[in-house]
Amino acid sequence: MASHLQALAEELRTLSRQAGRELDRVGAVAGRVDDLSQRIGKLVGFVGGITRVGQFVGAASGVKKGLDVFVAKLLSRNRGR
């Protein structure tokens, strides 16, 4: 009976060590996933910033074109007088 208990205790120690190694692996993978998600977050923020800048540039270009047309029509109207 004592040898059975010793065998079970040794098996339990072996399983505990294996579980500890597996938890270490899971922790390493979780660390990598966290690092990757932070990098993706930075990239998304960067792309979002570029998109906003592009929108502002497009709006400014549209306003400039509108002003150019307005001034051209105003000048042509004043030349006719």
N, C-alpha and C positions, 0 to 999 in steps of 0.2 A: 504494500500500500504506500509506503514512504517513497519508493522508487517511482511510483506513478505520480505522486505529488511533485517530486523533483522534476520529472519529465514535463509535467504540465507547467510548472513554474518556468522552466527553461524555454518552453515553447512560447509562453506569455512574454518573456523577456525578448525573444527573437521577434515576435510580432510587434512589440512596442518599439523596438529599434527600427523596424521596417516602416511602421506608421510615422515615426519621427522623420525618417528620410523622405517619405512621401509628402509630409507637411512642409518640409524644407523646399522641396521641388515646387509645390503649389505656391508657396510664398515667393519663390523666385519668378514664377510665371506671372503672378499677380503684380509684382514689381515691374516687370517688363510691360504688361498691359497698361499700368498706370503711366509709365514713361511714354508709351506710344500714344495714349489718349491725350496727354499734355501736349505732345508735339502736334497732333492733329488739331487740337484746340487752337494752338498758335497759328497753324496754317490757315484754318478757317477764319480766324480773326484778321490775318493778313489779307486774304482774298476778299473778305468783306470790306476791308479798308480800301483796297484797290477799286472795288466796285463802286463804293461811295464817291471816291475821287473821280472815277469815270463819269458818274452821274452828274457831279458838279461841273466837270469840264464840258459835258454835253449840254447842260443847261446854259452855261456861260456862252457857249458857241451859238446856241439858239438865240439868246438875248442879243448878242453882238450882231448876228445876221438880221434880226428884227430891227435893231437900231439903224443898221446900215440902210435897209430898205426905207425906213421912215425918213431918215435924213435925205436920201436920194430923192424921194418923192417930194419932200418939203422944198429942197433946192430947185427941183424942176418946176414946181408950182410957182416959186418966187421968180424964176427966170422968165416965166410967161407974162409977168405983170409989167 
